[in-house]
Amino acid sequence: MATKRERTREYIINESYSLFAVKGFKQVTMKDVCEVSGMSRGGLYSHFSGTDKLFEAVLEKITKESSIDFQGEIEKGTSAVKILEKTLGRMEEEMKHPEESLTIALYEYAETVNSDVIERLNNDAQERWKSLIRYGIKRGEFLNVSIEQIVNVILYSYQGVRMWSSIISMKPKTIRSITDNIRKQLIGEQK
């Protein structure tokens, strides 16, 4: 069971997410966070020393919550195709909702804060995807692809759509074409 401090910290993170999605990183102040969370400045600072640390906590939380546990699914013997389909479905839903994206905030954070958080999260995502693809190849469910290349296509096309959809309207068929291309590269032509 979470302690009161942990619940308060979680509450602050949850309330701050939409601030970063709407305003980006540079425009969010600790005063803004106090207003949306109802916290006093002292209370807020007892949990986070600044917006950079709060944003890092938001990133950690959404990465953990939005990621399918590839390793856990692999250990259960779940079909690689089933894991892929679930993940691509989730990616499609996320790409359809630019208003919930932290992409602009991520770019602003990266250009203003000297931190390895984004690089670490990206490296973790690369390793997770590589393990799934190796698993799918080993089981004969995926084609024998260049793992490094397909991981780059998956991660960076997804992030590209997340960024561009914040700027221009992205058609559902465009989003679907990206996930269909990933499927085609991993499992071949669909019947």
CORLINMO-V6070 format. One record per residue. RES is the residue in one letter. OMEGA is omega in radians with two decimals (999 if undefined). NEAR is the number of other C-alpha atoms within 12 Angstrom. D_CENTER is the distance of its C-alpha to the mean C-alpha in Angstrom with 1 decimal. Layout:
RES&OMEGA&NEAR&D_CENTER  RES&OMEGA&NEAR&D_CENTER
//
This chain:
M&-3.10&6&26.1  A&3.08&10&24.2  T&3.11&9&26.5  K&3.13&11&27.1  R&3.13&15&25.5  E&3.11&14&22.2  R&3.12&14&22.3  T&3.12&21&23.0  R&3.12&27&20.1  E&3.11&25&17.7  Y&3.13&26&19.4  I&3.13&37&19.0  I&-3.13&33&15.3  N&-3.12&25&15.1  E&-3.09&24&17.6  S&-3.07&42&16.1  Y&-3.08&36&12.8  S&3.06&26&14.7  L&-3.13&35&16.8  F&3.13&39&14.1  A&-3.09&32&12.8  V&-3.00&21&16.5  K&-3.00&25&18.1  G&-3.14&29&15.7  F&-3.01&37&16.0  K&-3.04&26&19.7  Q&-3.12&21&21.2  V&3.09&28&20.0  T&3.07&24&22.8  M&3.07&33&23.5  K&3.09&22&26.1  D&-3.12&27&23.6  V&3.08&34&21.8  C&-3.11&27&25.2  E&-3.10&18&26.1  V&-3.08&24&23.1  S&-3.08&25&23.2  G&-3.13&19&27.0  M&2.98&25&26.9  S&3.11&18&29.6  R&3.14&21&28.9  G&3.11&15&30.2  G&3.13&20&28.2  L&-3.12&32&25.0  Y&3.07&20&25.9  S&3.12&18&26.8  H&-3.08&28&23.1  F&-3.10&27&21.5  S&3.12&18&23.6  G&-3.13&25&21.8  T&3.12&34&19.0  D&-3.14&32&17.4  K&3.09&27&17.4  L&3.13&34&16.2  F&3.09&41&13.2  E&3.11&34&12.4  A&3.08&29&12.8  V&3.13&35&10.5  L&3.13&34&7.6  E&-3.10&24&8.9  K&-3.08&22&9.3  I&3.10&23&6.2  T&3.14&21&4.7  K&-3.07&16&8.1  E&-3.06&12&8.6  S&-3.11&21&6.2  S&3.02&27&7.1  I&-3.12&26&10.6  D&-3.13&23&13.1  F&-3.07&34&14.3  Q&3.10&23&17.0  G&3.11&17&18.3  E&3.11&24&18.6  I&-3.14&26&20.3  E&3.08&15&22.6  K&-3.14&12&23.6  G&3.12&17&24.5  T&3.11&22&22.3  S&3.11&25&22.7  A&3.13&35&20.3  V&3.12&30&20.6  K&3.10&22&19.8  I&3.14&33&16.5  L&-3.11&36&15.7  E&3.12&22&16.8  K&-3.12&23&14.8  T&3.14&29&11.5  L&3.07&30&12.6  G&3.11&23&13.7  R&3.11&22&10.4  M&3.12&31&9.0  E&3.14&31&12.3  E&3.13&23&12.1  E&-3.13&30&8.9  M&3.13&35&10.7  K&-3.04&28&13.8  H&-3.13&27&12.8  P&-3.14&29&12.6  E&3.13&28&14.2  E&-3.05&25&11.1  S&3.04&36&9.0  L&-3.03&36&8.8  T&-3.14&34&9.3  I&3.11&31&13.0  A&3.10&36&12.7  L&3.14&32&10.7  Y&3.12&22&13.6  E&3.11&23&16.1  Y&-3.09&29&15.0  A&-3.12&22&15.2  E&-3.11&16&18.6  T&-3.07&15&20.1  V&3.10&21&19.0  N&-3.08&14&20.1  S&3.11&17&17.5  D&-3.06&14&15.9  V&-3.10&23&12.8  I&3.12&28&10.5  E&3.12&16&12.7  R&3.11&16&12.5  L&3.10&24&8.8  N&3.11&23&9.2  N&3.09&17&12.4  D&3.13&21&11.1  A&3.11&27&8.8  Q&-3.11&25&12.0  E&3.11&21&14.2  R&-3.14&30&12.6  W&3.13&35&13.0  K&-3.14&27&16.4  S&3.11&27&17.6  L&-3.09&37&16.8  I&3.06&39&18.6  R&3.12&28&21.5  Y&-3.14&30&21.9  G&3.09&30&22.1  I&-3.12&23&24.6  K&3.14&17&26.6  R&-3.12&19&27.0  G&3.13&18&28.0  E&3.13&25&25.4  F&3.04&30&23.7  L&3.13&25&25.7  N&-3.06&21&26.4  V&2.95&25&24.0  S&-3.05&17&23.2  I&-3.13&26&20.1  E&-3.11&19&19.2  Q&-3.10&20&19.6  I&3.08&29&17.7  V&3.09&29&14.6  N&3.13&22&14.9  V&-3.10&25&15.4  I&-3.03&34&12.4  L&-3.00&30&9.8  Y&3.02&20&11.7  S&3.10&27&12.9  Y&-3.14&33&9.6  Q&3.10&28&8.7  G&3.10&25&12.4  V&3.12&36&12.5  R&3.14&34&9.9  M&-3.07&29&12.2  W&-3.13&26&15.4  S&3.04&28&15.0  S&-3.05&27&15.1  I&-3.13&16&18.4  I&3.11&15&20.0  S&-3.11&19&20.2  M&-3.12&24&18.4  K&3.10&18&20.6  P&-3.13&19&19.4  K&3.07&15&21.4  T&3.12&20&19.6  I&-3.13&31&16.2  R&-3.14&25&18.2  S&3.12&19&19.9  I&-3.13&29&16.8  T&3.07&33&15.9  D&3.12&25&19.7  N&3.09&23&20.0  I&3.09&37&17.6  R&-3.09&33&19.6  K&-3.14&21&22.8  Q&-3.11&26&22.0  L&-3.07&35&21.2  I&3.10&28&23.8  G&-3.12&18&26.1  E&3.08&13&27.8  Q&3.13&11&27.2  K&999&6&30.5
//
